[in-house]
Amino acid sequence: MSPMNNLSDIGELLRTQDNRCTDQPMFIVERKARDFGYDAEYGDGFMWVNEDDPERMIDPENDEELEGLSWGEDDEDGDDHPAGWYRCYYKDRWEFVTACFTEQGCKDYLKTNGHNLHGETSIYADGSFRNEEYQRVRRALMEICRPEPTTSNQNQGDHR
């Protein structure tokens, strides 16, 4: 776990972290989600789906699983496909999981809860343009850790 034990730790990270060329970013954890049912022209790829058990799918890249199937049936395009299986096209998209003030907050989240996110994950720096509420809270967190300014005359007494 990171050493973010209090608000001043978060404020210090806000002041010192790489903002990925984004003004006042909020860091977002995303996971890749796959939506099925697209036409072949619009899909990112396809999976072989069992006609009797649609939850059972085989990636066409998985040669070991495909070897055990009987092939030779022609589909509507005239292509061979395994008996009892059909192509189902999909598109992948990034889905919001959570937002954090710091990139370290996202890393900590993934370390703690990443096992519940199946598939690929990503940390994205999104802007907070015109989000005054978020920007105010962010600035307040950075002020918590800012050291008090000192002057050279403090604690020196009066030298008249």
Phi and psi in degrees as GROMACS dihedral restraints (atoms count N, CA, C in turn):
[ dihedral_restraints ]
;  ai    aj    ak    al  type     phi  dphi    fc
    3     4     5     6     1   -78.5    20    10
    4     5     6     7     1   163.5    20    10
    6     7     8     9     1   -82.9    20    10
    7     8     9    10     1    35.0    20    10
    9    10    11    12     1   -85.6    20    10
   10    11    12    13     1    82.3    20    10
   12    13    14    15     1   -93.4    20    10
   13    14    15    16     1   -20.3    20    10
   15    16    17    18     1  -149.2    20    10
   16    17    18    19     1   177.2    20    10
   18    19    20    21     1   -63.3    20    10
   19    20    21    22     1   -32.2    20    10
   21    22    23    24     1   -67.6    20    10
   22    23    24    25     1   -30.7    20    10
   24    25    26    27     1   -64.9    20    10
   25    26    27    28     1   -42.0    20    10
   27    28    29    30     1   -64.6    20    10
   28    29    30    31     1   -42.6    20    10
   30    31    32    33     1   -60.7    20    10
   31    32    33    34     1   -41.5    20    10
   33    34    35    36     1   -63.9    20    10
   34    35    36    37     1   -42.7    20    10
   36    37    38    39     1   -63.5    20    10
   37    38    39    40     1   -39.2    20    10
   39    40    41    42     1   -59.7    20    10
   40    41    42    43     1   -38.9    20    10
   42    43    44    45     1   -73.5    20    10
   43    44    45    46     1   -28.3    20    10
   45    46    47    48     1  -113.2    20    10
   46    47    48    49     1   -12.9    20    10
   48    49    50    51     1   -73.3    20    10
   49    50    51    52     1   162.0    20    10
   51    52    53    54     1   -77.0    20    10
   52    53    54    55     1   118.7    20    10
   54    55    56    57     1   -87.8    20    10
   55    56    57    58     1     7.4    20    10
   57    58    59    60     1    55.4    20    10
   58    59    60    61     1    43.5    20    10
   60    61    62    63     1    55.9    20    10
   61    62    63    64     1    33.2    20    10
   63    64    65    66     1  -123.0    20    10
   64    65    66    67     1   130.5    20    10
   66    67    68    69     1   -73.8    20    10
   67    68    69    70     1   123.2    20    10
   69    70    71    72     1    46.9    20    10
   70    71    72    73     1    59.9    20    10
   72    73    74    75     1   -73.2    20    10
   73    74    75    76     1   154.3    20    10
   75    76    77    78     1  -111.9    20    10
   76    77    78    79     1   133.6    20    10
   78    79    80    81     1   -92.9    20    10
   79    80    81    82     1   134.9    20    10
   81    82    83    84     1  -123.3    20    10
   82    83    84    85     1   132.5    20    10
   84    85    86    87     1   -89.3    20    10
   85    86    87    88     1   129.6    20    10
   87    88    89    90     1  -125.3    20    10
   88    89    90    91     1   155.2    20    10
   90    91    92    93     1  -128.1    20    10
   91    92    93    94     1   148.7    20    10
   93    94    95    96     1   -79.4    20    10
   94    95    96    97     1   126.5    20    10
   96    97    98    99     1  -113.8    20    10
   97    98    99   100     1   148.4    20    10
   99   100   101   102     1  -118.2    20    10
  100   101   102   103     1   124.4    20    10
  102   103   104   105     1  -108.6    20    10
  103   104   105   106     1   127.3    20    10
  105   106   107   108     1   -99.1    20    10
  106   107   108   109     1   162.4    20    10
  108   109   110   111     1   105.9    20    10
  109   110   111   112     1    15.3    20    10
  111   112   113   114     1   -86.1    20    10
  112   113   114   115     1   154.8    20    10
  114   115   116   117     1   -69.6    20    10
  115   116   117   118     1   151.0    20    10
  117   118   119   120     1   -54.5    20    10
  118   119   120   121     1   -34.3    20    10
  120   121   122   123     1   -67.4    20    10
  121   122   123   124     1   -25.1    20    10
  123   124   125   126     1  -109.0    20    10
  124   125   126   127     1    -9.6    20    10
  126   127   128   129     1   -77.9    20    10
  127   128   129   130     1   155.6    20    10
  129   130   131   132     1   -82.5    20    10
  130   131   132   133     1   -20.4    20    10
  132   133   134   135     1   176.8    20    10
  133   134   135   136     1  -170.5    20    10
  135   136   137   138     1  -143.7    20    10
  136   137   138   139     1   163.3    20    10
  138   139   140   141     1  -125.1    20    10
  139   140   141   142     1   151.5    20    10
  141   142   143   144     1   -83.5    20    10
  142   143   144   145     1   127.6    20    10
  144   145   146   147     1  -115.9    20    10
  145   146   147   148     1   133.7    20    10
  147   148   149   150     1   -73.0    20    10
  148   149   150   151     1   129.9    20    10
  150   151   152   153     1   -64.3    20    10
  151   152   153   154     1   -34.3    20    10
  153   154   155   156     1   -85.4    20    10
  154   155   156   157     1   -25.8    20    10
  156   157   158   159     1  -137.2    20    10
  157   158   159   160     1    84.4    20    10
  159   160   161   162     1   -59.9    20    10
  160   161   162   163     1   -15.4    20    10
  162   163   164   165     1   -74.8    20    10
  163   164   165   166     1   -18.2    20    10
  165   166   167   168     1   -90.4    20    10
  166   167   168   169     1   117.4    20    10
  168   169   170   171     1  -130.4    20    10
  169   170   171   172     1   151.1    20    10
  171   172   173   174     1  -127.6    20    10
  172   173   174   175     1   129.9    20    10
  174   175   176   177     1   -71.3    20    10
  175   176   177   178     1   131.4    20    10
  177   178   179   180     1   -61.8    20    10
  178   179   180   181     1   -15.2    20    10
  180   181   182   183     1   -81.8    20    10
  181   182   183   184     1   -11.5    20    10
  183   184   185   186     1   -89.5    20    10
  184   185   186   187     1    86.5    20    10
  186   187   188   189     1   -61.5    20    10
  187   188   189   190     1   -37.2    20    10
  189   190   191   192     1   -60.3    20    10
  190   191   192   193     1   -45.2    20    10
  192   193   194   195     1   -69.7    20    10
  193   194   195   196     1   -35.4    20    10
  195   196   197   198     1   -72.6    20    10
  196   197   198   199     1   -28.7    20    10
  198   199   200   201     1   -61.5    20    10
  199   200   201   202     1   -31.5    20    10
  201   202   203   204     1   -80.0    20    10
  202   203   204   205     1    -0.4    20    10
  204   205   206   207     1   -98.4    20    10
  205   206   207   208     1   151.6    20    10
  207   208   209   210     1   -86.3    20    10
  208   209   210   211     1   129.6    20    10
  210   211   212   213     1  -107.2    20    10
  211   212   213   214     1   167.7    20    10
  213   214   215   216     1   128.0    20    10
  214   215   216   217     1   -13.6    20    10
  216   217   218   219     1   -75.3    20    10
  217   218   219   220     1   141.9    20    10
  219   220   221   222     1   -94.1    20    10
  220   221   222   223     1   136.2    20    10
  222   223   224   225     1   -90.9    20    10
  223   224   225   226     1  -172.0    20    10
  225   226   227   228     1   -61.9    20    10
  226   227   228   229     1   -21.8    20    10
  228   229   230   231     1   -90.7    20    10
  229   230   231   232     1    -1.3    20    10
  231   232   233   234     1    83.8    20    10
  232   233   234   235     1     6.6    20    10
  234   235   236   237     1   -88.2    20    10
  235   236   237   238     1   147.6    20    10
  237   238   239   240     1   -68.4    20    10
  238   239   240   241     1   145.6    20    10
  240   241   242   243     1  -151.2    20    10
  241   242   243   244     1   159.3    20    10
  243   244   245   246     1   -67.3    20    10
  244   245   246   247     1   144.1    20    10
  246   247   248   249     1   -62.7    20    10
  247   248   249   250     1   131.5    20    10
  249   250   251   252     1    81.3    20    10
  250   251   252   253     1    11.5    20    10
  252   253   254   255     1  -129.2    20    10
  253   254   255   256     1   151.2    20    10
  255   256   257   258     1  -137.2    20    10
  256   257   258   259     1   157.6    20    10
  258   259   260   261     1   -79.4    20    10
  259   260   261   262     1   137.1    20    10
  261   262   263   264     1  -129.7    20    10
  262   263   264   265     1   115.7    20    10
  264   265   266   267     1   -85.3    20    10
  265   266   267   268     1   149.1    20    10
  267   268   269   270     1  -136.7    20    10
  268   269   270   271     1   165.4    20    10
  270   271   272   273     1  -127.3    20    10
  271   272   273   274     1   139.4    20    10
  273   274   275   276     1   -96.1    20    10
  274   275   276   277     1   144.5    20    10
  276   277   278   279     1  -146.0    20    10
  277   278   279   280     1   158.1    20    10
  279   280   281   282     1   -90.3    20    10
  280   281   282   283     1   132.4    20    10
  282   283   284   285     1  -116.9    20    10
  283   284   285   286     1   133.5    20    10
  285   286   287   288     1   -63.1    20    10
  286   287   288   289     1   136.3    20    10
  288   289   290   291     1  -114.7    20    10
  289   290   291   292     1   -56.4    20    10
  291   292   293   294     1  -158.6    20    10
  292   293   294   295     1   163.8    20    10
  294   295   296   297     1  -122.2    20    10
  295   296   297   298     1   146.3    20    10
  297   298   299   300     1  -136.0    20    10
  298   299   300   301     1   159.0    20    10
  300   301   302   303     1   -72.4    20    10
  301   302   303   304     1   -31.7    20    10
  303   304   305   306     1  -124.5    20    10
  304   305   306   307     1   156.3    20    10
  306   307   308   309     1   -63.5    20    10
  307   308   309   310     1   -36.4    20    10
  309   310   311   312     1   -62.2    20    10
  310   311   312   313     1   -35.8    20    10
  312   313   314   315     1   -60.3    20    10
  313   314   315   316     1   -39.6    20    10
  315   316   317   318     1   -66.7    20    10
  316   317   318   319     1   -42.6    20    10
  318   319   320   321     1   -62.3    20    10
  319   320   321   322     1   -41.4    20    10
  321   322   323   324     1   -63.7    20    10
  322   323   324   325     1   -40.6    20    10
  324   325   326   327     1   -60.6    20    10
  325   326   327   328     1   -46.5    20    10
  327   328   329   330     1   -64.3    20    10
  328   329   330   331     1   -36.3    20    10
  330   331   332   333     1   -65.5    20    10
  331   332   333   334     1   -38.5    20    10
  333   334   335   336     1   -81.5    20    10
  334   335   336   337     1   -40.8    20    10
  336   337   338   339     1  -121.8    20    10
  337   338   339   340     1     2.2    20    10
  339   340   341   342     1   -59.3    20    10
  340   341   342   343     1   -27.7    20    10
  342   343   344   345     1   -64.5    20    10
  343   344   345   346     1   -19.4    20    10
  345   346   347   348     1   -88.0    20    10
  346   347   348   349     1    -8.5    20    10
  348   349   350   351     1  -101.3    20    10
  349   350   351   352     1   106.2    20    10
  351   352   353   354     1   -82.5    20    10
  352   353   354   355     1   137.7    20    10
  354   355   356   357     1    93.0    20    10
  355   356   357   358     1  -163.6    20    10
  357   358   359   360     1   -76.3    20    10
  358   359   360   361     1   139.7    20    10
  360   361   362   363     1  -122.2    20    10
  361   362   363   364     1   164.0    20    10
  363   364   365   366     1  -150.8    20    10
  364   365   366   367     1   151.8    20    10
  366   367   368   369     1  -111.9    20    10
  367   368   369   370     1   123.4    20    10
  369   370   371   372     1  -120.6    20    10
  370   371   372   373     1   135.3    20    10
  372   373   374   375     1   -94.7    20    10
  373   374   375   376     1   111.0    20    10
  375   376   377   378     1  -106.1    20    10
  376   377   378   379     1   149.5    20    10
  378   379   380   381     1   -77.6    20    10
  379   380   381   382     1   162.8    20    10
  381   382   383   384     1  -121.1    20    10
  382   383   384   385     1    31.8    20    10
  384   385   386   387     1   -53.2    20    10
  385   386   387   388     1   126.3    20    10
  387   388   389   390     1    63.2    20    10
  388   389   390   391     1    18.2    20    10
  390   391   392   393     1  -101.4    20    10
  391   392   393   394     1    77.5    20    10
  393   394   395   396     1   -60.0    20    10
  394   395   396   397     1   -38.7    20    10
  396   397   398   399     1   -59.8    20    10
  397   398   399   400     1   -50.8    20    10
  399   400   401   402     1   -61.7    20    10
  400   401   402   403     1   -44.1    20    10
  402   403   404   405     1   -63.5    20    10
  403   404   405   406     1   -38.3    20    10
  405   406   407   408     1   -63.3    20    10
  406   407   408   409     1   -46.0    20    10
  408   409   410   411     1   -63.8    20    10
  409   410   411   412     1   -40.8    20    10
  411   412   413   414     1   -62.1    20    10
  412   413   414   415     1   -45.8    20    10
  414   415   416   417     1   -63.8    20    10
  415   416   417   418     1   -39.5    20    10
  417   418   419   420     1   -62.9    20    10
  418   419   420   421     1   -40.4    20    10
  420   421   422   423     1   -63.5    20    10
  421   422   423   424     1   -39.2    20    10
  423   424   425   426     1   -68.3    20    10
  424   425   426   427     1   -32.8    20    10
  426   427   428   429     1   -70.1    20    10
  427   428   429   430     1   -29.7    20    10
  429   430   431   432     1   -58.1    20    10
  430   431   432   433     1   -38.0    20    10
  432   433   434   435     1   -95.8    20    10
  433   434   435   436     1    -4.5    20    10
  435   436   437   438     1   -70.0    20    10
  436   437   438   439     1   126.9    20    10
  438   439   440   441     1   -66.4    20    10
  439   440   441   442     1   148.5    20    10
  441   442   443   444     1   -65.3    20    10
  442   443   444   445     1   136.3    20    10
  444   445   446   447     1   -68.2    20    10
  445   446   447   448     1   140.8    20    10
  447   448   449   450     1  -113.3    20    10
  448   449   450   451     1   150.3    20    10
  450   451   452   453     1  -116.1    20    10
  451   452   453   454     1   157.6    20    10
  453   454   455   456     1   -70.8    20    10
  454   455   456   457     1   -18.4    20    10
  456   457   458   459     1   -90.5    20    10
  457   458   459   460     1    -5.8    20    10
  459   460   461   462     1   -66.7    20    10
  460   461   462   463     1   141.6    20    10
  462   463   464   465     1    59.7    20    10
  463   464   465   466     1    23.0    20    10
  465   466   467   468     1  -106.8    20    10
  466   467   468   469     1    -4.0    20    10
  468   469   470   471     1    76.4    20    10
  469   470   471   472     1  -178.3    20    10
  471   472   473   474     1   -98.2    20    10
  472   473   474   475     1   123.0    20    10
  474   475   476   477     1  -112.4    20    10
  475   476   477   478     1    67.4    20    10
